[in-house]
């Protein structure tokens, strides 16, 4: 099935899904790790072209730029320093890894620490011109900047969780400075006419939140709210990605303005998350990438896609279909995932009425 059978532009479809105003089908968003592209090569690129996503395949185009150098494998270890001064180590076939040396290993280092410079005015001027050129057909997003995970990386995970437990003044200073830093870019992106501002913080372990919900509400919720408020006041959508178990704070995220939530719903129970979110916030699905996508049968993948659509997409929208593809996923499972997105995501959902 191709876009030729669609009655909406990608932007119209995505906005209709987020705003519960009746898209022609559930919008589709691919995410493919470099290692999967290395493993399956042109065959996977051709598959993606057969099942195009509504966000322009930007992840795939970006990761195609990271194809291996001669003699490199997806298991090679890569070390690099990010813009904030943290040194990382990761496998070449993936896009993230682990902190090797934090940018702020102790609070003495904080006294002289400098944030990276903000983008120059020319960046936002060019971005605004790009937005104007891409509308009305393309849905345009911008990053709201890092927060919890970024601060955790800058301090080192063990240090940062100790900071929170001790209610260290430095943790408050860092968080407030980060909010101000992010608001600078948020406010400028809003003047560019974007449709959505994206945030991403992985808040959950497999079976529980990483910190107590009350600590989250006391320390993080009001700071997120400060960043989300100007976005919602401008009529722009707030996109929030978070992996792991977050069941206790979903209501809080909705309360402070999240309109697109990308949770790892299988670990909490897709139906259970649907009971909280259905018809209230649009869900970018996360079809089970721990077990079903890499190790399940194509039939099991189809069932997982149908379960997600039934939980989130039966409210005149509310569902963006997404499943993460790592290097271990067999080609037939990727094809089953994408074909199921198109087969079962078209409205009216006739298969649910049988």
KEVO-568060 format. One line per 8 residues: number of its first residue (from 0); for each residue x, y, z of C-alpha. Coordinates in Angstrom, 3 decimals. Layout:
! KEVO-568060
NUM) X:Y:Z ~ ...;
//
This chain:
! KEVO-568060
0) 0.000:0.000:0.000 ~ 1.386:3.447:-0.825 ~ 0.690:7.088:-0.145 ~ -1.263:7.180:-3.410 ~ -4.241:5.660:-1.589 ~ -4.144:8.330:1.118 ~ -6.542:11.280:1.253 ~ -4.467:13.542:3.540;
8) -1.008:15.058:3.475 ~ 1.418:13.767:6.086 ~ 1.042:16.958:8.132 ~ -2.766:16.854:8.017 ~ -2.715:13.195:9.062 ~ -0.354:13.716:11.980 ~ -2.228:16.746:13.305 ~ -5.558:14.920:12.967;
16) -4.173:11.987:14.966 ~ -2.741:14.227:17.695 ~ -5.883:16.355:17.911 ~ -8.395:13.484:17.602 ~ -10.067:14.949:14.508 ~ -10.144:11.855:12.291 ~ -7.079:10.963:10.215 ~ -7.423:8.715:7.176;
24) -4.978:6.280:8.815 ~ -2.646:6.117:11.776 ~ 0.513:8.049:10.913 ~ 3.674:5.954:10.727 ~ 7.101:6.759:12.166 ~ 10.113:4.513:11.476 ~ 13.149:4.235:13.735 ~ 15.973:2.027:12.497;
32) 19.363:1.704:14.185 ~ 22.503:1.907:12.036 ~ 23.303:-1.749:12.749 ~ 20.041:-2.875:11.129 ~ 20.900:-0.887:8.009 ~ 24.363:-2.436:8.013 ~ 22.913:-5.942:8.342 ~ 20.137:-5.731:5.750;
40) 21.569:-3.089:3.424 ~ 19.732:-2.002:0.299 ~ 17.013:-4.573:0.890 ~ 15.914:-2.638:3.988 ~ 16.196:0.722:2.242 ~ 13.912:-0.618:-0.515 ~ 11.433:-1.888:2.097 ~ 11.269:1.521:3.753;
48) 10.522:3.103:0.381 ~ 7.635:0.648:-0.055 ~ 6.274:1.586:3.372 ~ 7.210:5.274:3.742 ~ 6.672:6.999:7.029 ~ 4.898:10.311:7.579 ~ 7.905:12.048:9.105 ~ 10.094:11.863:6.012;
56) 12.245:8.892:7.087 ~ 14.590:11.401:8.740 ~ 16.060:8.815:11.112 ~ 16.949:6.473:8.263 ~ 18.540:9.191:6.167 ~ 20.606:10.304:9.167 ~ 21.796:6.796:10.000 ~ 22.691:6.066:6.390;
64) 25.368:8.710:6.891 ~ 26.855:6.500:9.608 ~ 27.559:3.433:7.515 ~ 30.746:1.571:8.520 ~ 34.165:2.555:7.390 ~ 36.312:-0.072:5.706 ~ 37.052:-2.865:8.165 ~ 34.581:-1.605:10.785;
72) 31.869:-3.840:12.261 ~ 28.747:-3.019:14.236 ~ 30.403:-4.487:17.342 ~ 33.374:-2.112:17.277 ~ 33.575:0.214:20.281 ~ 33.434:3.934:19.529 ~ 34.455:6.680:21.970 ~ 33.534:10.335:21.510;
80) 32.916:13.570:23.426 ~ 29.578:15.326:23.130 ~ 28.975:19.084:23.040 ~ 28.514:19.190:26.826 ~ 31.937:17.700:27.547 ~ 30.829:14.160:28.475 ~ 32.895:11.330:26.998 ~ 30.898:8.340:25.734;
88) 31.528:4.744:24.743 ~ 29.140:2.830:22.469 ~ 28.925:0.053:19.918 ~ 29.286:1.375:16.377 ~ 25.951:-0.078:15.255 ~ 23.907:1.845:17.811 ~ 23.202:5.502:18.481 ~ 23.853:5.697:22.232;
96) 25.966:3.955:24.814 ~ 27.299:4.645:28.311 ~ 29.022:7.538:30.002 ~ 32.756:6.963:30.252 ~ 33.791:10.318:31.787 ~ 31.143:12.838:32.925 ~ 31.528:16.528:32.127 ~ 30.992:17.518:35.796;
104) 32.558:14.696:37.841 ~ 32.334:16.720:41.075 ~ 30.744:19.987:42.186 ~ 34.115:21.758:42.213 ~ 34.089:21.400:38.417 ~ 30.663:23.093:38.325 ~ 32.150:26.428:39.473 ~ 33.921:26.941:36.143;
112) 31.638:24.897:33.893 ~ 30.268:26.617:30.777 ~ 27.248:25.471:28.788 ~ 27.693:25.109:25.037 ~ 26.884:28.316:23.124 ~ 23.306:28.744:21.914 ~ 22.671:28.504:18.164 ~ 23.268:31.856:16.439;
120) 20.401:33.977:15.140 ~ 21.221:32.796:11.624 ~ 20.307:29.248:12.645 ~ 16.786:30.246:13.646 ~ 16.374:32.453:10.577 ~ 17.288:29.547:8.306 ~ 15.067:27.204:10.306 ~ 12.099:29.573:9.890;
128) 12.707:29.676:6.135 ~ 12.816:25.861:6.048 ~ 9.537:25.642:7.970 ~ 7.838:27.977:5.526 ~ 9.113:25.923:2.602 ~ 8.005:22.579:4.108 ~ 4.505:23.624:5.153 ~ 1.752:22.775:4.436;
136) 2.642:19.176:3.537 ~ 5.249:18.327:6.188 ~ 4.893:18.169:9.962 ~ 7.786:20.145:11.434 ~ 9.287:19.540:14.867 ~ 12.158:21.031:16.841 ~ 14.031:19.860:19.916 ~ 13.243:21.440:23.271;
144) 16.673:20.405:24.550 ~ 17.860:17.846:27.069 ~ 16.956:17.747:30.736 ~ 16.940:14.785:33.159 ~ 19.053:12.437:31.058 ~ 21.411:15.191:29.974 ~ 22.043:16.233:33.582 ~ 22.485:12.582:34.556;
152) 25.109:12.188:31.828 ~ 26.889:15.428:32.766 ~ 27.263:14.347:36.398 ~ 27.517:10.594:35.795 ~ 24.503:8.428:36.707 ~ 25.670:7.339:40.182 ~ 26.672:10.895:41.118 ~ 23.423:12.358:39.870;
160) 21.110:9.999:41.730 ~ 23.114:10.720:44.906 ~ 22.638:14.451:44.208 ~ 18.869:13.951:44.074 ~ 18.808:11.795:47.210 ~ 20.826:14.431:49.108 ~ 18.814:17.329:47.629 ~ 22.144:18.903:46.750;
168) 21.965:22.658:45.999 ~ 24.081:22.086:42.898 ~ 21.412:19.824:41.434 ~ 18.866:22.638:41.763 ~ 21.258:25.162:40.228 ~ 22.023:22.870:37.298 ~ 18.330:22.107:36.689 ~ 17.249:25.757:36.806;
176) 20.061:26.796:34.506 ~ 19.101:23.988:32.111 ~ 15.477:25.161:32.067 ~ 16.570:28.692:31.202 ~ 18.920:27.411:28.518 ~ 16.121:25.347:26.952 ~ 13.556:28.153:27.142 ~ 15.838:30.345:25.033;
184) 15.695:27.901:22.122 ~ 12.059:26.895:22.716 ~ 10.882:30.495:22.437 ~ 12.866:31.036:19.252 ~ 11.646:27.839:17.623 ~ 8.088:28.887:18.420 ~ 8.575:32.050:16.377 ~ 9.574:29.832:13.431;
192) 6.087:28.295:13.161 ~ 6.841:24.697:14.180 ~ 4.046:22.194:14.779 ~ 5.656:20.471:17.750 ~ 8.525:20.694:20.248 ~ 10.107:17.361:21.206 ~ 11.576:16.230:24.549 ~ 13.059:12.903:25.564;
200) 13.952:11.571:29.012 ~ 13.954:7.872:29.904 ~ 12.258:7.820:33.304 ~ 11.632:4.154:33.922 ~ 13.386:0.927:34.743 ~ 11.691:-2.302:33.685 ~ 9.168:-2.441:36.551 ~ 9.286:0.912:38.349;
208) 10.093:4.596:38.066 ~ 13.784:5.468:38.537 ~ 12.996:7.754:41.483 ~ 10.023:8.014:43.846 ~ 7.018:9.652:42.140 ~ 6.811:12.296:44.867 ~ 10.435:13.287:44.288 ~ 9.672:13.479:40.552;
216) 6.690:15.742:41.249 ~ 8.651:17.944:43.631 ~ 11.864:18.367:41.619 ~ 11.104:17.716:37.949 ~ 7.398:18.304:37.294 ~ 7.398:22.086:37.924 ~ 10.492:22.517:35.778 ~ 8.989:20.536:32.906;
224) 5.850:22.634:33.318 ~ 7.896:25.819:32.890 ~ 9.278:24.519:29.598 ~ 5.950:23.197:28.305 ~ 3.848:26.273:29.186 ~ 4.983:28.634:26.397 ~ 4.631:25.827:23.874 ~ 1.026:25.106:24.771;
232) 0.260:28.832:25.078 ~ 1.395:29.147:21.452 ~ -0.929:26.317:20.362 ~ 2.031:24.065:19.545 ~ 2.208:20.406:20.551 ~ 4.507:18.924:23.208 ~ 6.057:15.556:22.305 ~ 7.552:13.581:25.200;
240) 9.510:10.344:24.801 ~ 10.278:8.216:27.839 ~ 11.311:4.568:28.071 ~ 10.595:2.168:30.893 ~ 7.888:2.038:33.570 ~ 6.242:5.465:34.042 ~ 2.699:4.476:35.013 ~ 2.644:6.659:38.139;
248) 3.485:9.904:36.304 ~ 1.439:9.605:33.096 ~ -1.376:11.705:34.589 ~ 1.168:14.340:35.614 ~ 2.610:14.547:32.103 ~ -0.860:15.019:30.620 ~ -1.667:17.629:33.266 ~ 1.354:19.811:32.417;
256) 0.736:19.783:28.676 ~ 2.094:16.709:26.914 ~ -0.014:16.073:23.800 ~ 2.117:13.321:22.217 ~ 3.467:10.693:24.600 ~ 5.903:7.967:23.506 ~ 6.018:5.478:26.395 ~ 7.386:1.934:26.420;
264) 3.842:0.700:26.951 ~ 4.433:-3.082:26.649 ~ 6.385:-3.198:29.931 ~ 3.412:-1.620:31.744 ~ 0.707:-3.426:29.775 ~ -0.585:-1.862:26.569 ~ -4.212:-2.148:27.637 ~ -3.455:-0.640:31.033;
272) -1.745:2.375:29.458 ~ -4.641:2.678:27.024 ~ -7.094:2.934:29.923 ~ -5.235:6.023:31.156 ~ -4.333:7.650:27.830 ~ -7.017:6.649:25.338 ~ -8.730:9.723:23.911 ~ -6.713:12.081:26.149;
280) -3.196:12.128:24.704 ~ -1.866:10.852:21.397 ~ 0.459:7.863:21.796 ~ 3.475:7.191:19.601 ~ 3.523:3.448:20.037 ~ 6.530:1.387:21.015 ~ 5.743:-2.093:19.725 ~ 7.689:-4.421:22.024;
288) 11.328:-4.086:20.880 ~ 12.677:-6.229:23.715 ~ 10.976:-9.471:22.695 ~ 8.255:-9.279:20.054 ~ 10.005:-7.392:17.234 ~ 13.389:-9.180:17.456 ~ 12.266:-12.637:18.598 ~ 8.547:-12.964:17.842;
296) 6.897:-14.407:14.764 ~ 5.432:-12.155:12.066 ~ 2.004:-13.223:13.308 ~ 2.825:-12.132:16.859 ~ 4.026:-8.780:15.538 ~ 0.717:-8.275:13.725 ~ -1.171:-9.004:16.943 ~ 0.954:-6.489:18.858;
304) 0.238:-3.804:16.251 ~ -3.498:-4.502:16.408 ~ -3.409:-4.416:20.226 ~ -1.759:-0.979:20.170 ~ -4.216:0.447:17.646 ~ -7.158:-0.850:19.662 ~ -5.757:0.647:22.885 ~ -4.815:4.075:21.541;
312) -6.252:4.641:18.070 ~ -9.995:4.197:18.415 ~ -10.777:7.800:19.351 ~ -10.853:9.488:15.922 ~ -7.074:9.335:16.102 ~ -4.719:9.176:19.038 ~ -2.133:6.756:17.626 ~ 1.190:7.231:15.810;
320) 2.508:3.812:14.815 ~ 6.170:3.189:15.641 ~ 8.396:0.229:16.433 ~ 12.136:0.424:16.976 ~ 14.292:-1.826:14.769 ~ 17.679:-2.933:16.096 ~ 20.357:-4.890:14.324 ~ 19.150:-8.222:15.723;
328) 15.705:-8.018:14.038 ~ 15.163:-10.476:11.139 ~ 14.114:-8.931:7.863 ~ 10.787:-10.780:7.772 ~ 9.861:-9.237:11.140 ~ 10.592:-5.717:9.893 ~ 8.413:-6.356:6.856 ~ 5.643:-7.773:9.062;
336) 5.788:-4.683:11.291 ~ 5.537:-2.141:8.480 ~ 2.927:-4.021:6.475 ~ 0.796:-4.364:9.634 ~ 1.033:-0.610:10.204 ~ -0.518:0.003:6.795 ~ -2.914:-2.957:6.817 ~ -4.500:-2.359:10.218;
344) -4.034:1.386:10.712 ~ -6.418:2.656:8.057 ~ -9.737:4.196:9.157 ~ -12.407:3.001:9.538 ~ -10.868:0.131:11.490 ~ -12.941:-2.535:9.787 ~ -11.035:-5.410:11.393 ~ -12.212:-4.239:14.838;
352) -15.848:-4.356:13.775 ~ -15.915:-8.033:12.882;
//
